[in-house]
Amino acid sequence: MATKILISRRSIQLLRILVSGIFLIAGFNHLLHIEKTTQRIEQASFKGIAYFFGEPKWLIILSGIVMLIAGFLFLIGYKTKWAAIVLVAVLVPITLTIQVGQITTLGPLFKNIAILGGLLFFILNDTNNLLKQN
């Protein structure tokens, strides 16, 4: 028998809005600072992951566009589960390429792990059909 959990509609909206912000800012930064972001990839311990997927400059442009579109859809709550899946698909390779291997700066790695947790909440839960309270 499934247990019903009451969840505040406002808390779901707030979580969605707060998590989407990082992707909107990162998406703009990828598109506005392509060369700087390319240099970060070049300095990364696991830059081979990026090269596995293609030319870093084009990956930065593509990921910027994807983060803006999926981040906006996630923000407004449209196709939230699918937007979260797309954002995970962008977040994981970026995290593996840039944050993993930088043992001196674990903060950004665990920030991305926390963001992943927020996205997984929306992937694993049908937030449109949860028993909601105000």
Secondary structure as a PSIPRED ss2 file (coil, helix, strand):
# PSIPRED VFORMAT (PSIPRED V4.0)

   1 M C   1.000  0.000  0.000
   2 A C   1.000  0.000  0.000
   3 T C   1.000  0.000  0.000
   4 K C   1.000  0.000  0.000
   5 I C   1.000  0.000  0.000
   6 L C   1.000  0.000  0.000
   7 I E   0.000  0.000  1.000
   8 S E   0.000  0.000  1.000
   9 R H   0.000  1.000  0.000
  10 R H   0.000  1.000  0.000
  11 S H   0.000  1.000  0.000
  12 I H   0.000  1.000  0.000
  13 Q H   0.000  1.000  0.000
  14 L H   0.000  1.000  0.000
  15 L H   0.000  1.000  0.000
  16 R H   0.000  1.000  0.000
  17 I H   0.000  1.000  0.000
  18 L H   0.000  1.000  0.000
  19 V H   0.000  1.000  0.000
  20 S H   0.000  1.000  0.000
  21 G H   0.000  1.000  0.000
  22 I H   0.000  1.000  0.000
  23 F H   0.000  1.000  0.000
  24 L H   0.000  1.000  0.000
  25 I H   0.000  1.000  0.000
  26 A H   0.000  1.000  0.000
  27 G H   0.000  1.000  0.000
  28 F H   0.000  1.000  0.000
  29 N H   0.000  1.000  0.000
  30 H H   0.000  1.000  0.000
  31 L H   0.000  1.000  0.000
  32 L H   0.000  1.000  0.000
  33 H C   1.000  0.000  0.000
  34 I H   0.000  1.000  0.000
  35 E H   0.000  1.000  0.000
  36 K H   0.000  1.000  0.000
  37 T H   0.000  1.000  0.000
  38 T H   0.000  1.000  0.000
  39 Q H   0.000  1.000  0.000
  40 R H   0.000  1.000  0.000
  41 I H   0.000  1.000  0.000
  42 E H   0.000  1.000  0.000
  43 Q H   0.000  1.000  0.000
  44 A C   1.000  0.000  0.000
  45 S C   1.000  0.000  0.000
  46 F C   1.000  0.000  0.000
  47 K H   0.000  1.000  0.000
  48 G H   0.000  1.000  0.000
  49 I H   0.000  1.000  0.000
  50 A H   0.000  1.000  0.000
  51 Y H   0.000  1.000  0.000
  52 F H   0.000  1.000  0.000
  53 F H   0.000  1.000  0.000
  54 G C   1.000  0.000  0.000
  55 E C   1.000  0.000  0.000
  56 P H   0.000  1.000  0.000
  57 K H   0.000  1.000  0.000
  58 W H   0.000  1.000  0.000
  59 L H   0.000  1.000  0.000
  60 I H   0.000  1.000  0.000
  61 I H   0.000  1.000  0.000
  62 L H   0.000  1.000  0.000
  63 S H   0.000  1.000  0.000
  64 G H   0.000  1.000  0.000
  65 I H   0.000  1.000  0.000
  66 V H   0.000  1.000  0.000
  67 M H   0.000  1.000  0.000
  68 L H   0.000  1.000  0.000
  69 I H   0.000  1.000  0.000
  70 A H   0.000  1.000  0.000
  71 G H   0.000  1.000  0.000
  72 F H   0.000  1.000  0.000
  73 L H   0.000  1.000  0.000
  74 F H   0.000  1.000  0.000
  75 L H   0.000  1.000  0.000
  76 I H   0.000  1.000  0.000
  77 G C   1.000  0.000  0.000
  78 Y C   1.000  0.000  0.000
  79 K C   1.000  0.000  0.000
  80 T H   0.000  1.000  0.000
  81 K H   0.000  1.000  0.000
  82 W H   0.000  1.000  0.000
  83 A H   0.000  1.000  0.000
  84 A H   0.000  1.000  0.000
  85 I H   0.000  1.000  0.000
  86 V H   0.000  1.000  0.000
  87 L H   0.000  1.000  0.000
  88 V H   0.000  1.000  0.000
  89 A H   0.000  1.000  0.000
  90 V H   0.000  1.000  0.000
  91 L H   0.000  1.000  0.000
  92 V H   0.000  1.000  0.000
  93 P H   0.000  1.000  0.000
  94 I H   0.000  1.000  0.000
  95 T H   0.000  1.000  0.000
  96 L H   0.000  1.000  0.000
  97 T H   0.000  1.000  0.000
  98 I H   0.000  1.000  0.000
  99 Q H   0.000  1.000  0.000
 100 V C   1.000  0.000  0.000
 101 G C   1.000  0.000  0.000
 102 Q C   1.000  0.000  0.000
 103 I C   1.000  0.000  0.000
 104 T C   1.000  0.000  0.000
 105 T C   1.000  0.000  0.000
 106 L H   0.000  1.000  0.000
 107 G H   0.000  1.000  0.000
 108 P H   0.000  1.000  0.000
 109 L H   0.000  1.000  0.000
 110 F H   0.000  1.000  0.000
 111 K H   0.000  1.000  0.000
 112 N H   0.000  1.000  0.000
 113 I H   0.000  1.000  0.000
 114 A H   0.000  1.000  0.000
 115 I H   0.000  1.000  0.000
 116 L H   0.000  1.000  0.000
 117 G H   0.000  1.000  0.000
 118 G H   0.000  1.000  0.000
 119 L H   0.000  1.000  0.000
 120 L H   0.000  1.000  0.000
 121 F H   0.000  1.000  0.000
 122 F H   0.000  1.000  0.000
 123 I H   0.000  1.000  0.000
 124 L H   0.000  1.000  0.000
 125 N C   1.000  0.000  0.000
 126 D C   1.000  0.000  0.000
 127 T C   1.000  0.000  0.000
 128 N C   1.000  0.000  0.000
 129 N C   1.000  0.000  0.000
 130 L C   1.000  0.000  0.000
 131 L C   1.000  0.000  0.000
 132 K E   0.000  0.000  1.000
 133 Q E   0.000  0.000  1.000
 134 N C   1.000  0.000  0.000
